[in-house]
Amino acid sequence: MKHLLSLAITLLFIVGCSDNEPEEKIRLVRTVSLVSSQATSTHSFNGIARSDVAARLSFNVNGTIKRVYIRDGQSVKEGDVIATLNDSFFKLKVAEVKASLKQSRVKLENAKSRYKRIKQLYVNRSSSLSDLDNARTTKDSANANYRAMKNRLEQADLKLSYTKLRSPMNGNISDLTIHKGENVTPAVKIASISSTKSIEVPISIPGSLIDNLKEGQKCNVTFDAMSKRKFEAIVTEVSHASSKRTTTFPVVVRLVQHQKRIHPGMSASVRFDFHNTLSKDSFVVPVHALMEDAQGYYLYVVTDIVNGVGVIERRDVQRGELTTNGIIIRSGVQSNLQVLTAGMSRVHEEQRVRVGS
């Protein structure tokens, strides 16, 4: 009897213990399904802002600087006087030519009157043909001399106007090199002016990327002085002739809108987003999904999924370049594979997990 009682108690204990065994805990994981798509790679290039319109300023005549009206870095408007020369000599020339023009006009009027009189006498047979020819020659000569003096006056007035150097456009003055009392000669640069209406940035692009660029392509520009702001720009020039000393190609981008705070000479960074279609065996995964150990790069994937539950499997992969969308995976995975994107450090191979929605 005691033996039967002990056996019953033992059976009850075993059944009780089996009822209290914990169920298998299946961890919930987050995954992403691999789908072939486009990858965007970002590249930035440094440059210095400049005006798309710039000019060298110089006088067209010799002279001595009488006055300088602007300072280096000053903004000017079209027509503003930048500097003047001593114009005494040029005013004297204008006065001399005007006096000569007045004399030639009197001579022309006298020659015309004499020709008209002799012509009438010739009609009345009171003058010879020789006298008429001489009068005509004198009139034509006086007329030619008068036209020449008018041209000389225009030239003298023009040279007088050259003693005032005016701004050819709205812009900023730079590289001012003259002072009052200095002698200047024609075509010698005394300052530079750059337009403030449009800013462009010249950059150098490596040969591996030059074929990705074309005129009219959009990009973003940031400036060191305003690093938090991005300015839209477009490509205006693409050269396919590399520099003799380097293997880079010159490219120019221009800001779409005028910005008063941006000036020539400011350091800039030009950013391009290049869109590349991936091959059928390449995919883009989030950066944090890719792991690395002594054996190389790998991903954790979930396979054999039934009713939302699958098994963790390691996949060794070959990584490509980093893009704005993630990292390109060149091999080791296929389309529609579920790749872990969170909690990789809490799982291991052959572990059963539940794929979250």
Secondary structure, DSSP 8 states (H G I E B T S, - for coil): -HHHHHHHHHHHHHHHHHHT------EEE-EEE----EEEEEEEEEEE-EESSEEEE--SS-EEEEEE---TT-EE-TT-EEEEE--HHHHHHHHHHHHHHHHHHHHHHHHHHHHHHHHHHHHTT-S-HHHHHHHHHHHHHHHHHHHHHHHHHHHHHHHHHTTEEE-SSSEEEE-----TT-EE-TT---EEEEESS-EEEEEEEETTTGGG--TT-EEEEEETTEEEEEEEEEEEEE--S--SSSSEEEEEEEESS--TT--TT-EEEEEEEEEEE--TT-EEE-GGG-EEETTEEEEEEEEEEETTEEEEEEEE-EEEEE-SS-EEEEES--TT-EEE-S-GGG--TT-EEEE--
